[in-house]
Amino acid sequence: MSGPIREDARCRALLLELSRYLDGELTSARCREIQQHIKSCTCCATMAVRLRETMDACRAANEQQLPGDVRERAHARIKAQLRG
């Protein structure tokens, strides 16, 4: 029974660092450890894929501009809120 408990702890530790791993913010040694775990753990591998897809979608959405009329209405509402 000690095997699954240790694996659960490894998964929790990985999930806490997953976004930093995907952003390349961890040491190369820690990245290798995470890569090894992901190769052997379907659940964490799925989480990594889904988080990368989400991060990519957020980055792509950030590159799009709102239509001019939407921006103008938003600015007008913000100004009205600040006055009122």
A tleap script that builds the chain and sets N, CA, C and O, in Angstrom:
source leaprc.protein.ff14SB
mol = sequence {
  NMET SER GLY PRO ILE ARG GLU ASP ALA ARG
  CYS ARG ALA LEU LEU LEU GLU LEU SER ARG
  TYR LEU ASP GLY GLU LEU THR SER ALA ARG
  CYS ARG GLU ILE GLN GLN HIE ILE LYS SER
  CYS THR CYS CYS ALA THR MET ALA VAL ARG
  LEU ARG GLU THR MET ASP ALA CYS ARG ALA
  ALA ASN GLU GLN GLN LEU PRO GLY ASP VAL
  ARG GLU ARG ALA HIE ALA ARG ILE LYS ALA
  GLN LEU ARG CGLY
}
set mol.1.N position { 0.807 -1.198 0.000 }
set mol.1.CA position { 0.000 0.000 0.000 }
set mol.1.C position { 0.854 1.268 0.000 }
set mol.1.O position { 0.346 2.341 -0.326 }
set mol.2.N position { 2.138 1.176 0.356 }
set mol.2.CA position { 2.975 2.365 0.395 }
set mol.2.C position { 3.269 2.901 -1.006 }
set mol.2.O position { 3.530 4.095 -1.148 }
set mol.3.N position { 3.238 2.063 -2.047 }
set mol.3.CA position { 3.493 2.509 -3.406 }
set mol.3.C position { 2.519 3.576 -3.880 }
set mol.3.O position { 2.958 4.647 -4.299 }
set mol.4.N position { 1.197 3.324 -3.829 }
set mol.4.CA position { 0.238 4.325 -4.297 }
set mol.4.C position { 0.295 5.625 -3.493 }
set mol.4.O position { 0.092 6.705 -4.047 }
set mol.5.N position { 0.570 5.525 -2.198 }
set mol.5.CA position { 0.643 6.748 -1.396 }
set mol.5.C position { 1.814 7.598 -1.848 }
set mol.5.O position { 1.681 8.811 -2.009 }
set mol.6.N position { 2.970 6.962 -2.054 }
set mol.6.CA position { 4.129 7.715 -2.540 }
set mol.6.C position { 3.846 8.320 -3.903 }
set mol.6.O position { 4.214 9.465 -4.161 }
set mol.7.N position { 3.200 7.566 -4.774 }
set mol.7.CA position { 2.878 8.067 -6.115 }
set mol.7.C position { 1.925 9.257 -6.021 }
set mol.7.O position { 2.101 10.242 -6.738 }
set mol.8.N position { 0.924 9.182 -5.154 }
set mol.8.CA position { 0.008 10.312 -4.975 }
set mol.8.C position { 0.759 11.553 -4.518 }
set mol.8.O position { 0.469 12.656 -4.980 }
set mol.9.N position { 1.713 11.388 -3.623 }
set mol.9.CA position { 2.504 12.525 -3.143 }
set mol.9.C position { 3.345 13.097 -4.285 }
set mol.9.O position { 3.482 14.315 -4.407 }
set mol.10.N position { 3.897 12.235 -5.107 }
set mol.10.CA position { 4.678 12.710 -6.265 }
set mol.10.C position { 3.782 13.475 -7.228 }
set mol.10.O position { 4.186 14.508 -7.762 }
set mol.11.N position { 2.574 12.980 -7.454 }
set mol.11.CA position { 1.631 13.656 -8.348 }
set mol.11.C position { 1.267 15.037 -7.804 }
set mol.11.O position { 1.246 16.016 -8.550 }
set mol.12.N position { 0.985 15.112 -6.524 }
set mol.12.CA position { 0.642 16.405 -5.914 }
set mol.12.C position { 1.800 17.384 -6.047 }
set mol.12.O position { 1.589 18.551 -6.377 }
set mol.13.N position { 3.017 16.925 -5.794 }
set mol.13.CA position { 4.196 17.788 -5.914 }
set mol.13.C position { 4.359 18.263 -7.357 }
set mol.13.O position { 4.662 19.431 -7.602 }
set mol.14.N position { 4.156 17.356 -8.305 }
set mol.14.CA position { 4.276 17.727 -9.716 }
set mol.14.C position { 3.224 18.762 -10.096 }
set mol.14.O position { 3.535 19.745 -10.768 }
set mol.15.N position { 1.999 18.550 -9.678 }
set mol.15.CA position { 0.925 19.463 -10.057 }
set mol.15.C position { 1.163 20.869 -9.513 }
set mol.15.O position { 0.765 21.853 -10.137 }
set mol.16.N position { 1.804 20.967 -8.361 }
set mol.16.CA position { 2.113 22.278 -7.800 }
set mol.16.C position { 3.140 23.031 -8.646 }
set mol.16.O position { 3.188 24.261 -8.624 }
set mol.17.N position { 3.956 22.292 -9.385 }
set mol.17.CA position { 5.008 22.903 -10.196 }
set mol.17.C position { 4.736 22.854 -11.698 }
set mol.17.O position { 5.566 23.303 -12.489 }
set mol.18.N position { 3.603 22.324 -12.094 }
set mol.18.CA position { 3.365 22.048 -13.507 }
set mol.18.C position { 3.423 23.291 -14.393 }
set mol.18.O position { 4.041 23.249 -15.457 }
set mol.19.N position { 2.806 24.375 -13.993 }
set mol.19.CA position { 2.843 25.565 -14.854 }
set mol.19.C position { 4.260 26.137 -14.938 }
set mol.19.O position { 4.665 26.619 -15.996 }
set mol.20.N position { 5.018 26.089 -13.838 }
set mol.20.CA position { 6.405 26.546 -13.868 }
set mol.20.C position { 7.249 25.649 -14.774 }
set mol.20.O position { 8.151 26.123 -15.465 }
set mol.21.N position { 6.950 24.358 -14.763 }
set mol.21.CA position { 7.638 23.415 -15.652 }
set mol.21.C position { 7.355 23.772 -17.112 }
set mol.21.O position { 8.275 23.852 -17.926 }
set mol.22.N position { 6.092 23.983 -17.434 }
set mol.22.CA position { 5.711 24.282 -18.822 }
set mol.22.C position { 6.259 25.631 -19.284 }
set mol.22.O position { 6.488 25.834 -20.476 }
set mol.23.N position { 6.466 26.545 -18.350 }
set mol.23.CA position { 7.048 27.850 -18.688 }
set mol.23.C position { 8.578 27.825 -18.699 }
set mol.23.O position { 9.210 28.836 -19.004 }
set mol.24.N position { 9.173 26.683 -18.371 }
set mol.24.CA position { 10.629 26.568 -18.382 }
set mol.24.C position { 11.302 27.281 -17.221 }
set mol.24.O position { 12.431 27.755 -17.352 }
set mol.25.N position { 10.623 27.361 -16.091 }
set mol.25.CA position { 11.133 28.108 -14.946 }
set mol.25.C position { 11.815 27.232 -13.897 }
set mol.25.O position { 12.234 27.743 -12.858 }
set mol.26.N position { 11.935 25.937 -14.140 }
set mol.26.CA position { 12.538 25.030 -13.162 }
set mol.26.C position { 13.948 24.645 -13.600 }
set mol.26.O position { 14.323 24.830 -14.758 }
set mol.27.N position { 14.715 24.115 -12.669 }
set mol.27.CA position { 16.057 23.652 -13.009 }
set mol.27.C position { 15.967 22.491 -13.990 }
set mol.27.O position { 14.943 21.814 -14.079 }
set mol.28.N position { 17.037 22.272 -14.714 }
set mol.28.CA position { 17.021 21.171 -15.684 }
set mol.28.C position { 16.884 19.832 -14.971 }
set mol.28.O position { 16.264 18.908 -15.498 }
set mol.29.N position { 17.458 19.721 -13.781 }
set mol.29.CA position { 17.322 18.463 -13.027 }
set mol.29.C position { 15.864 18.215 -12.646 }
set mol.29.O position { 15.368 17.096 -12.775 }
set mol.30.N position { 15.177 19.262 -12.174 }
set mol.30.CA position { 13.757 19.096 -11.796 }
set mol.30.C position { 12.915 18.812 -13.037 }
set mol.30.O position { 11.984 18.009 -12.974 }
set mol.31.N position { 13.220 19.446 -14.145 }
set mol.31.CA position { 12.485 19.185 -15.390 }
set mol.31.C position { 12.626 17.726 -15.800 }
set mol.31.O position { 11.651 17.109 -16.230 }
set mol.32.N position { 13.821 17.169 -15.674 }
set mol.32.CA position { 14.027 15.752 -16.010 }
set mol.32.C position { 13.191 14.863 -15.097 }
set mol.32.O position { 12.600 13.886 -15.557 }
set mol.33.N position { 13.137 15.193 -13.799 }
set mol.33.CA position { 12.325 14.405 -12.872 }
set mol.33.C position { 10.852 14.440 -13.265 }
set mol.33.O position { 10.166 13.418 -13.252 }
set mol.34.N position { 10.385 15.623 -13.611 }
set mol.34.CA position { 8.976 15.765 -14.009 }
set mol.34.C position { 8.710 15.018 -15.303 }
set mol.34.O position { 7.681 14.355 -15.437 }
set mol.35.N position { 9.628 15.116 -16.260 }
set mol.35.CA position { 9.460 14.403 -17.526 }
set mol.35.C position { 9.397 12.901 -17.306 }
set mol.35.O position { 8.584 12.218 -17.928 }
set mol.36.N position { 10.238 12.382 -16.438 }
set mol.36.CA position { 10.218 10.946 -16.122 }
set mol.36.C position { 8.877 10.548 -15.505 }
set mol.36.O position { 8.303 9.519 -15.862 }
set mol.37.N position { 8.382 11.372 -14.575 }
set mol.37.CA position { 7.107 11.066 -13.938 }
set mol.37.C position { 5.970 11.092 -14.960 }
set mol.37.O position { 5.116 10.205 -14.973 }
set mol.38.N position { 5.967 12.109 -15.809 }
set mol.38.CA position { 4.909 12.239 -16.812 }
set mol.38.C position { 4.903 11.042 -17.766 }
set mol.38.O position { 3.840 10.609 -18.212 }
set mol.39.N position { 6.072 10.514 -18.076 }
set mol.39.CA position { 6.149 9.338 -18.952 }
set mol.39.C position { 5.479 8.115 -18.331 }
set mol.39.O position { 4.963 7.252 -19.041 }
set mol.40.N position { 5.491 8.051 -17.001 }
set mol.40.CA position { 4.960 6.857 -16.341 }
set mol.40.C position { 3.583 7.059 -15.709 }
set mol.40.O position { 2.997 6.103 -15.203 }
set mol.41.N position { 3.056 8.289 -15.729 }
set mol.41.CA position { 1.784 8.576 -15.061 }
set mol.41.C position { 0.807 9.203 -16.063 }
set mol.41.O position { 0.946 10.367 -16.438 }
set mol.42.N position { -0.156 8.432 -16.476 }
set mol.42.CA position { -1.123 8.891 -17.469 }
set mol.42.C position { -1.899 10.108 -16.978 }
set mol.42.O position { -2.158 11.032 -17.749 }
set mol.43.N position { -2.267 10.113 -15.716 }
set mol.43.CA position { -3.042 11.221 -15.161 }
set mol.43.C position { -2.253 12.538 -15.242 }
set mol.43.O position { -2.781 13.549 -15.705 }
set mol.44.N position { -1.010 12.524 -14.799 }
set mol.44.CA position { -0.197 13.745 -14.834 }
set mol.44.C position { 0.140 14.149 -16.270 }
set mol.44.O position { 0.224 15.338 -16.580 }
set mol.45.N position { 0.331 13.165 -17.138 }
set mol.45.CA position { 0.589 13.471 -18.543 }
set mol.45.C position { -0.613 14.181 -19.157 }
set mol.45.O position { -0.457 15.141 -19.911 }
set mol.46.N position { -1.803 13.708 -18.833 }
set mol.46.CA position { -3.025 14.346 -19.328 }
set mol.46.C position { -3.143 15.772 -18.786 }
set mol.46.O position { -3.484 16.698 -19.522 }
set mol.47.N position { -2.862 15.936 -17.505 }
set mol.47.CA position { -2.917 17.278 -16.908 }
set mol.47.C position { -1.933 18.216 -17.597 }
set mol.47.O position { -2.262 19.373 -17.858 }
set mol.48.N position { -0.728 17.727 -17.895 }
set mol.48.CA position { 0.286 18.550 -18.556 }
set mol.48.C position { -0.180 18.979 -19.949 }
set mol.48.O position { -0.021 20.137 -20.336 }
set mol.49.N position { -0.750 18.047 -20.686 }
set mol.49.CA position { -1.249 18.358 -22.032 }
set mol.49.C position { -2.378 19.385 -21.956 }
set mol.49.O position { -2.388 20.360 -22.709 }
set mol.50.N position { -3.321 19.166 -21.052 }
set mol.50.CA position { -4.463 20.080 -20.927 }
set mol.50.C position { -4.022 21.472 -20.477 }
set mol.50.O position { -4.529 22.477 -20.977 }
set mol.51.N position { -3.082 21.533 -19.538 }
set mol.51.CA position { -2.612 22.837 -19.082 }
set mol.51.C position { -1.867 23.558 -20.194 }
set mol.51.O position { -2.029 24.767 -20.360 }
set mol.52.N position { -1.053 22.838 -20.959 }
set mol.52.CA position { -0.354 23.480 -22.080 }
set mol.52.C position { -1.365 24.007 -23.102 }
set mol.52.O position { -1.199 25.114 -23.613 }
set mol.53.N position { -2.400 23.239 -23.405 }
set mol.53.CA position { -3.438 23.696 -24.339 }
set mol.53.C position { -4.114 24.958 -23.807 }
set mol.53.O position { -4.366 25.894 -24.564 }
set mol.54.N position { -4.405 24.984 -22.511 }
set mol.54.CA position { -5.041 26.148 -21.902 }
set mol.54.C position { -4.122 27.356 -21.964 }
set mol.54.O position { -4.562 28.456 -22.297 }
set mol.55.N position { -2.840 27.157 -21.643 }
set mol.55.CA position { -1.874 28.261 -21.694 }
set mol.55.C position { -1.739 28.794 -23.117 }
set mol.55.O position { -1.688 30.006 -23.323 }
set mol.56.N position { -1.682 27.903 -24.089 }
set mol.56.CA position { -1.586 28.324 -25.493 }
set mol.56.C position { -2.823 29.103 -25.920 }
set mol.56.O position { -2.711 30.103 -26.630 }
set mol.57.N position { -4.003 28.653 -25.494 }
set mol.57.CA position { -5.245 29.353 -25.841 }
set mol.57.C position { -5.270 30.742 -25.213 }
set mol.57.O position { -5.704 31.703 -25.848 }
set mol.58.N position { -4.815 30.850 -23.988 }
set mol.58.CA position { -4.777 32.160 -23.318 }
set mol.58.C position { -3.811 33.105 -24.027 }
set mol.58.O position { -4.107 34.286 -24.212 }
set mol.59.N position { -2.660 32.579 -24.421 }
set mol.59.CA position { -1.690 33.417 -25.143 }
set mol.59.C position { -2.264 33.869 -26.483 }
set mol.59.O position { -2.088 35.021 -26.879 }
set mol.60.N position { -2.942 32.973 -27.174 }
set mol.60.CA position { -3.528 33.321 -28.473 }
set mol.60.C position { -4.638 34.349 -28.302 }
set mol.60.O position { -4.758 35.266 -29.114 }
set mol.61.N position { -5.445 34.210 -27.266 }
set mol.61.CA position { -6.537 35.162 -27.037 }
set mol.61.C position { -5.997 36.536 -26.700 }
set mol.61.O position { -6.610 37.547 -27.044 }
set mol.62.N position { -4.863 36.583 -26.036 }
set mol.62.CA position { -4.253 37.860 -25.656 }
set mol.62.C position { -3.809 38.653 -26.880 }
set mol.62.O position { -3.705 39.878 -26.821 }
set mol.63.N position { -3.548 37.966 -27.983 }
set mol.63.CA position { -3.089 38.618 -29.202 }
set mol.63.C position { -4.235 39.235 -30.001 }
set mol.63.O position { -3.997 40.053 -30.890 }
set mol.64.N position { -5.458 38.857 -29.697 }
set mol.64.CA position { -6.610 39.385 -30.437 }
set mol.64.C position { -7.109 40.660 -29.783 }
set mol.64.O position { -7.132 40.777 -28.558 }
set mol.65.N position { -7.509 41.613 -30.613 }
set mol.65.CA position { -8.068 42.853 -30.094 }
set mol.65.C position { -9.587 42.808 -30.170 }
set mol.65.O position { -10.173 42.197 -31.063 }
set mol.66.N position { -10.194 43.469 -29.211 }
set mol.66.CA position { -11.653 43.596 -29.247 }
set mol.66.C position { -12.050 44.521 -30.385 }
set mol.66.O position { -11.279 45.408 -30.749 }
set mol.67.N position { -13.226 44.336 -30.952 }
set mol.67.CA position { -13.707 45.261 -31.981 }
set mol.67.C position { -13.773 46.689 -31.415 }
set mol.67.O position { -13.990 46.881 -30.218 }
set mol.68.N position { -13.588 47.663 -32.271 }
set mol.68.CA position { -13.556 49.068 -31.857 }
set mol.68.C position { -14.779 49.498 -31.080 }
set mol.68.O position { -14.652 50.193 -30.072 }
set mol.69.N position { -15.970 49.100 -31.524 }
set mol.69.CA position { -17.179 49.524 -30.828 }
set mol.69.C position { -17.257 48.947 -29.415 }
set mol.69.O position { -17.762 49.601 -28.502 }
set mol.70.N position { -16.763 47.736 -29.237 }
set mol.70.CA position { -16.760 47.114 -27.909 }
set mol.70.C position { -15.787 47.863 -27.003 }
set mol.70.O position { -16.102 48.133 -25.844 }
set mol.71.N position { -14.612 48.199 -27.522 }
set mol.71.CA position { -13.636 48.964 -26.738 }
set mol.71.C position { -14.210 50.317 -26.335 }
set mol.71.O position { -14.060 50.744 -25.191 }
set mol.72.N position { -14.865 50.988 -27.273 }
set mol.72.CA position { -15.429 52.314 -26.979 }
set mol.72.C position { -16.497 52.240 -25.897 }
set mol.72.O position { -16.520 53.078 -24.996 }
set mol.73.N position { -17.380 51.251 -25.973 }
set mol.73.CA position { -18.417 51.097 -24.949 }
set mol.73.C position { -17.808 50.783 -23.583 }
set mol.73.O position { -18.258 51.297 -22.559 }
set mol.74.N position { -16.791 49.944 -23.583 }
set mol.74.CA position { -16.129 49.602 -22.321 }
set mol.74.C position { -15.475 50.834 -21.705 }
set mol.74.O position { -15.585 51.060 -20.500 }
set mol.75.N position { -14.802 51.625 -22.520 }
set mol.75.CA position { -14.172 52.852 -22.023 }
set mol.75.C position { -15.217 53.814 -21.471 }
set mol.75.O position { -15.023 54.419 -20.416 }
set mol.76.N position { -16.322 53.949 -22.189 }
set mol.76.CA position { -17.381 54.852 -21.735 }
set mol.76.C position { -17.954 54.393 -20.394 }
set mol.76.O position { -18.198 55.217 -19.513 }
set mol.77.N position { -18.169 53.097 -20.234 }
set mol.77.CA position { -18.706 52.579 -18.972 }
set mol.77.C position { -17.719 52.758 -17.820 }
set mol.77.O position { -18.114 53.083 -16.700 }
set mol.78.N position { -16.465 52.548 -18.095 }
set mol.78.CA position { -15.448 52.737 -17.053 }
set mol.78.C position { -15.407 54.198 -16.628 }
set mol.78.O position { -15.358 54.500 -15.436 }
set mol.79.N position { -15.426 55.100 -17.598 }
set mol.79.CA position { -15.425 56.538 -17.265 }
set mol.79.C position { -16.649 56.907 -16.457 }
set mol.79.O position { -16.553 57.661 -15.489 }
set mol.80.N position { -17.804 56.381 -16.846 }
set mol.80.CA position { -19.039 56.676 -16.104 }
set mol.80.C position { -18.944 56.161 -14.674 }
set mol.80.O position { -19.367 56.846 -13.743 }
set mol.81.N position { -18.404 54.984 -14.490 }
set mol.81.CA position { -18.246 54.412 -13.141 }
set mol.81.C position { -17.291 55.247 -12.305 }
set mol.81.O position { -17.521 55.441 -11.111 }
set mol.82.N position { -16.244 55.732 -12.902 }
set mol.82.CA position { -15.269 56.544 -12.169 }
set mol.82.C position { -15.855 57.902 -11.760 }
set mol.82.O position { -15.495 58.453 -10.719 }
set mol.83.N position { -16.749 58.425 -12.579 }
set mol.83.CA position { -17.395 59.724 -12.257 }
set mol.83.C position { -18.462 59.546 -11.188 }
set mol.83.O position { -18.658 60.430 -10.354 }
set mol.84.N position { -19.140 58.431 -11.205 }
set mol.84.CA position { -20.327 58.296 -10.428 }
set mol.84.C position { -20.228 57.621 -9.144 }
set mol.84.O position { -21.229 57.483 -8.441 }
savepdb mol mol.pdb
quit
